């Protein structure tokens, strides 16, 4: 079926594998969160130019967030942002893994794609964390500045603040939309080869190319 | 360089062009979408989604009230926010189609019904989330954040792949006729 109807095969494999990865198996998400927190701690400290960053677990019974980033400033202020490691990191990773492993390609190519794909998706997660830490840190700086020189926010500054929040947190930080797009982009980069793509779509030389692999 | 390598090299062109155009289009989308989604005018657009969701739920026998971007019943309350509107899935679809190296006519022909399809799937998603929130609240978070985003993406991607294969078969037929 998969050879004759590769898209249907891809769809079925995707649904099966995605379901398996998204089932809350005991211990899997907890282990992932521990690894995520260790990584987050390392990168958060690197990008806040020395301000102490704490990455602490949150009791999930109190809400969807399971991890908190707390940034402290020299003047004594602190900002805390709650994140869900599942949404920020596990989801894009699972999506990328599923897309890559569901592709109708030889296993060797899928495994190679998986290794490169995991590297790239973790790069994206690092960027997400960096943006969130940067945003949290800038919030702290703004708070300190507001205490030192209080002034009412102008329309422009409020609009800018909203747009920054939207870009930083809503879309890059926790949004699933961009995570999905990045996962698809990574899948394109690691799984589609020039020749396959040319065979799939190109209007030129459609007959002259022969399929490299099924 | 032997003949096989030359073919491979030549074949890389469309893929590289696809990736570059795809990234550019997604960048343009976010450059507009992020600030616009924060404006009061965008709330009116989201309110249309709420109205459509409310209308479908009413047809299905649910007693719901729609106020602005809120859809509520006596058992469940749902708010349509930027990100719930399926715009990013649509951007993925439109960017993938527009970046594909085929004639503009084929791209436009597929894009228009595709956009409607994505909107429809997003409405199905919203209606299903309302049902799940009403009848199975414990599963709402998983369905909202884990299951539906993946489902939406694989639907968009599969649609694009089906179209791409249709285009390829079409080229093959044209090439057969020519030879």
Interface residues (C-beta under 8 A of the other chain):
Chain A: X6 X7 X10 X11 X14 X15 X18 X22 X24 X64 X84 X86 X87 X91 X94 X95 X98 X99 X159 X162 X163 X166 X167 X170 X171 X175 X176 X177 X178 X179 X180 X181 X183 X184 X185 X188 X189 X192 X193 X194 X195 X197 X198 X199 X200 X201 X202 X203 X205 X206 X207 X208 X209
Chain B: X7 X8 X9 X10 X11 X12 X13 X14 X15 X16 X18 X19 X22 X23 X26 X30 X34 X35 X37 X38 X82 X83 X87 X88 X89 X91 X92 X96 X100 X101 X102 X103 X141 X142 X145 X146 X147 X149 X150 X152 X153 X154 X157 X158 X161 X162 X164 X165 X167 X168 X171 X172 X174 X175 X176 X179
